Structures are given as structure tokens and as C-alpha cells.
Amino acid sequence: MKLDGGQALIRSLELEGVEVMFGLPGGAILPVYDPIIDSSIRHILVRHEQGAGHMAEGYAHATGRPGVAMVTSGPAATNIVTPLCDAYLDSVPMVVITGQVPTGAIGTDAFQECDTTGMTSGITKHNFLVTDAQDIPRTIKEAFHIATTGRPGPVLVDIPKDIVDPDNPNSAMEWSDNVEMDLPGYHPDTSVEPAAIQAAVALMQAAERPVLYVGGGILKARAAEALRELAELTGFHVVTTLMARGAFPDSHELCLGMPGMHGNFTAVTAMQESDLLIALGSRFDDRITGRLDGFAVDAKIIHVDIDPAELGKVRRPDVAIQGDCRVAIEAMVELLRVQGVGESDRQAWRSRISGWQERFPLTYDPSVPGEALKPQFVIEKLRDATPDDTIVASGVGQHQMWASQYWKFDHPYTWINSGGLGTMGFSIPAAIGAKVGCPDKTVWAIDGDGCFQMTAQELVTATVENIPIKVALLNNSYLGMVRQWQDMFYDERHSEVFLSKDVPDYKGWAEAMGCFALRVDDPDEVENAIAQANEVNDRPVVIDFRTEAREKVYPMVAAGTTNSDLLVHPSQEDQPR
Amino acid sequence: MTEETERRNHTLVVTVENKAGVLARVASLFARRAFNIKSLAVAPIDDEDLSRITIVVDGASAPLEQVVNQLNKLINVVHIQDLQPGHAVERELMLVTVTVEPDHRDDIVEKLDRAGGKVMSVGIDAMMLSLVGTPDHIDVFEEFLRPYGILDLQRTGRVALANLDEPID
């Protein structure tokens, strides 16, 4: 069957099971937008290409299916660089299609030309520049295969205009339903070495102070259930990193919550004092370890990761297990059932942990009527007034840390954030993508005012495309996390962190974008506002919560210090550690 | 090159798909991961779909295992062989133009003959020489020539194949 390259591209996406894509057309990609009219794929027209990328990420986070975005060449390609890098650092499966100038014009500094594959080679799992229409179906198949297997990640496919333009003979191709991939250098291996599993189990049996250190890889491997089985069988405590919140229920008695720079005292200290860290799909990020030479110095390490390059990259493991987390955990469980979980006395360890939990719970000074809202209070009220499978997407900064700390995540795939890259402005487009993927779930974006101003225009997309997300804006008029650092480490000298008390008028702005909007100043109004927001399901909602700017995120491991030097809330400073 | 730096250096033979942009991917990986390249040689091999990159890596800049693992993540990298120092045949080609007073010419030609090199071109007061040898061997000859005055010099970077008695990995 004769097709043109543009038709072949859309048909290839349909064959990959793509139901929705996020994008914005322009010159070089124009020919591909024509066959979209006749396609079963829903296209969501964004207001900025960065939004398309984060929406695709949010969709992928929430559904586990690859997110797809399509934009034109040049400035559109540069605008989607941030989401690509974000997806690369957080291992999000995503396929981005960019237009490119015609093959004959490549290298001439043509209008809207940029070296898209060159620019993105370091921030994609792989990228392709397709120069022959006949290669389009195979390349799309390869792109989805690479994005979704092994350690997932973003793949970019750059498509010159002439090979998709039906008016150009270069676009002629012969469609075949059978295309073979040609990837001689790509063989992701999910199997695990039985000997390594046995060695890991031996360490687990002997451990007196074990901690399961769980990262985002658990979610990518769909291993939450297997993890729960392992934790319950062994009685080992679990910490869930920022990328793994929800992988193990916060309500579970073995869950210690989030470790790291703003982790809670018990999670941070249990890792620090542990004699065995079982790292499952986690990568010893600097935000977790604090100063590396002082990190968990007595701990032996079992490290399970599908990416062999993670094993030993930061901390040398005693047992390295390359492979799929779920396969590895199931193998551990099977062996532990046969061999037992060991005779080690872990009672003393358990009582130390419960002692820390009693002395160092997450805490803040309560909201006082008539004063600005405490952001933690708003999050707690929101948490208590929403279904427990609500999807929460956050931006980056203080509000992100409070959301991760104070929400109770009891289900996997309900927490979506930008962990590795720390991309401000992530939450609104990511929430939109998540809502598109899970239309029956309630989706709240928890955002800060700095973040909101970076991507708020996508609320227009949400209104027009009928994607009713809700946004809790924790508005303290500051770039709060930067202010916190200036408070703590720069003698309270505030440099370029104050945004504005009154501008913009967020309620008015949100209404102008078609949203239902409220402004809340008083603690007594919080519950009522959330109740009103929960009633609105025919358009996006924005609540402008006016929060206290002096509030700090505690605990905190200051940069350059070890996790043993964790700074706790002032009210806990005198507690014995 | 001292014995110690030679021991720190590792020769990686990286078989890649023979496609546009693959060398750039390899080179930019080294740059962004802060791995140092000492020498680099690239050419297609007998299978026209493949190309071989011989990289001498400064082992002090990063653990070799990390370099290999990161290289392996490049989709276009098909195979990596880590040639242990002293367990491979390594060769390099040098072209060098050196100033030669007529009365020194015999000196140089004699040395060059013994080293297995060739005179490629002769001018009024200069000669262009070529020499193939181990990188050490080339280093020594380069030092011998230096006092005469080197006008121009180009080395290819090393290429290598594992010894035949080495187990194939």
C-alpha cells in the first residue's frame, strides 16, 4: 500500500496503541497534522511546547503507558528540551516527535532549523533523525520499544518536512504491516542472577538493622505488590524516596516515609544507622545521601537496578543485582520463604525506630485564625477531603516537599513530581496529562506561586479541552525554597526572591482562563473552599491559598553536611536522638 | 609516558553501528560524564554496517567499569572490549616532518631504517617520515627527532586487537 510519510507516521503511532498525544503544530511538522484529522488519536493542543512535554510525562507517570508529544522544529524543539531532560532524569517513558527542515536544507541555518538530535542526545535515552520516508514505521516502533523497555526514558524522533509532505516525492513510501526493528546494540536484560539473589538473601538473614530503600524503579517495574510481600515477610522497614511515594502505603506500620534532604527524621536516621540497605530501584542520589563519605557508614549494600550503570556509580554495593526489580524481589521472597528470614534479633532496632517516631514526628506550628495560612495545614485539609486514590502532581520547591511529607500516599501512581531535574512549572501540565490518562480519578496539582507563573497558561488548554484538574496554589509571594536557603545560610539576606503580594490577581487570572477560582486567606475558610472545589467537575479549579512566607521545610539536611546532622523543627531540638 | 600512567590508561575497542552521528554520541558521552580520552581512532570494519572506535581512556578520570557501563547504554554501541594493558597488539602511525641539515640525514635514515620506518618525502632541508609502532616506540622516536626540529607531526591515535591467546569475551 502506498502512503506518504505523514500518513505512515500517524498510522505507526496508532499501531503502537497511542490514544492521545499532546502537541502544537508549526511549519516543519504541518504535513503530519493533516492526517491527524482522520486519526483515532486524540490530539490535545497545548499553549506552549514545554506543556506538551510535561503533559506527556504526567500521562506516563499516571498510566504507565508512554506519553507522546509532537511539536515543530526550531523553537518548538528547544521548548521541549526541558521536559525531555526531566523525563530522562526521572526515567519516564516518552516519545517526542519533532519536525525538522527538509533534508536538503539541513545544515544551512534554514528558518526554524536547529540541531535537535545533537542538542538532545545527552538528555534522551536515544534519538533518531529520519531521512527516508520508508524508515518511519521502523523508527517509530524502535522508539517505543526503547522508551518502554529496560530503564524507561524519553526518545525523540526528528522528522524532516520533505519526507512527510505529500507534495514532495521524498514522502512516497510503501506501507507494510510487518516491520522488523534493527537495534543490534540494544538488549535490555531483566533476568537476575540466582547467585546474586542468594548472596542478597544471606545478607538479609544476617542483618540486625535492615532498611528497604525504595526508589522510582519499583514503580517502573510495577513491583509495589511484590515489595509489600517482601516487607511483610521480613518485617523490614521501608523508606520511599521522592520518586517512590505511594510504592508502599504510608499507612502501613512498616512504612517510615520519605528519606533525604527533607525526609522525616526516622526515615533519614534509620537509613543512616542501618547495617543493611536494600536499595530497590533507587540510585543513591545526592539528595538522599547527604555528604557521601558520611552516609550510612555501617551499612552493607544490596543494590537492585535494571541499569547496570547505576550499580557502583555512587556507592559500591556488597551485592549487585542487575535486573528487573519485580523479578528480583519475587526471587528474594521465594528464597526467604524456603530459607527463613534469619535468626537475628531485630527487637532493639524496632524499638529504636519507634522511639524516633515518637520523638520526631513531622510537625509545624499550627495556623492561627487571622494570620496567614500554614501550607502544611492546607495540605492536611486537602488530603483529608479527597478520595484516597487522588492523584497529586506537584511543582518544585517548598510546596513539593510539604506535599510529599504531609500527604498520605496509599496507592502507587498517585504522586507525580519532578524529582531529578527539579523543574519548576511541572505540576499544572503534568496534572493535565495525568487527568487525560485517568479521567475517572480526582487530580490535584499542588503548586507554588513561582511555579504557577511558569506554566499557568496550560489551564487554558485544560478548560478548552475539558480536562477538569484542580490546583491548590500555595501562594506565599516568594520563591519559598530559595528564600529558606537565604534565611538559613545567607543571614536572612533576601536576594531576588520576593515576587509580589498582589500581582498577579490569581483568582482573576484563573477565571480569565475559564477556571472556577477562589481565594482563601483565613484558616477557617480552608475546608469550605476545598468542599466547593470538589463540587466542580466541569472545568478546572484554582484555589489561591495565601500562605505564611516565613515557614520552613523541616527536617533539613543542609548542603555539605551528613544525614547525622539533620536539622529538626525548633520544637524538637532538645529531644535526645 | 611513565609506566604508571600507562597502567592507568585503558584501551577500549568499541564496535558501533556505522551511522551518522555515532562518533558524536560517543564523544559527547565522554564530555558530559567527565571521562578523559587520551586517544581516539575510528574506521569502518569488514562488516560495512559496523565501525570500530578505539579509545584510550584515562583510568584516573573515572572507574573503567562506569565508562564501560555508560558506553553500553548508547543504543548504537554494539560491543565493547576492554583490552588489558599488555594483552593486546597496539599500533599507531606517525607522520612527521623534521628539519635535517644534509650532514645529519644519514643519521636519521639509519635510525629510521632500524625502527622500521620510511622516508615519505624529501625537501631541501627537511624530510617527511612515517613510522608504525607501539605507542611507546613512537614516543621514543619522537623524542629522538625533537632536537633536530620537528616542523609538523601527526599521530593517528592507537588501534588495537586482543592477542590471539586471550580468551574472547
Boltz contact constraints between the chains, C-beta under 6 A:
constraints:
  - contact:
      token1: [A, 121]
      token2: [B, 25]
      max_distance: 6.0
  - contact:
      token1: [A, 121]
      token2: [B, 28]
      max_distance: 6.0
  - contact:
      token1: [A, 122]
      token2: [B, 28]
      max_distance: 6.0
  - contact:
      token1: [A, 122]
      token2: [B, 32]
      max_distance: 6.0
  - contact:
      token1: [A, 126]
      token2: [B, 75]
      max_distance: 6.0
  - contact:
      token1: [A, 184]
      token2: [B, 78]
      max_distance: 6.0
  - contact:
      token1: [A, 185]
      token2: [B, 75]
      max_distance: 6.0
  - contact:
      token1: [A, 185]
      token2: [B, 76]
      max_distance: 6.0
  - contact:
      token1: [A, 185]
      token2: [B, 77]
      max_distance: 6.0
  - contact:
      token1: [A, 185]
      token2: [B, 78]
      max_distance: 6.0
  - contact:
      token1: [A, 186]
      token2: [B, 75]
      max_distance: 6.0
  - contact:
      token1: [A, 308]
      token2: [B, 69]
      max_distance: 6.0
  - contact:
      token1: [A, 309]
      token2: [B, 69]
      max_distance: 6.0
  - contact:
      token1: [A, 309]
      token2: [B, 70]
      max_distance: 6.0
  - contact:
      token1: [A, 309]
      token2: [B, 73]
      max_distance: 6.0
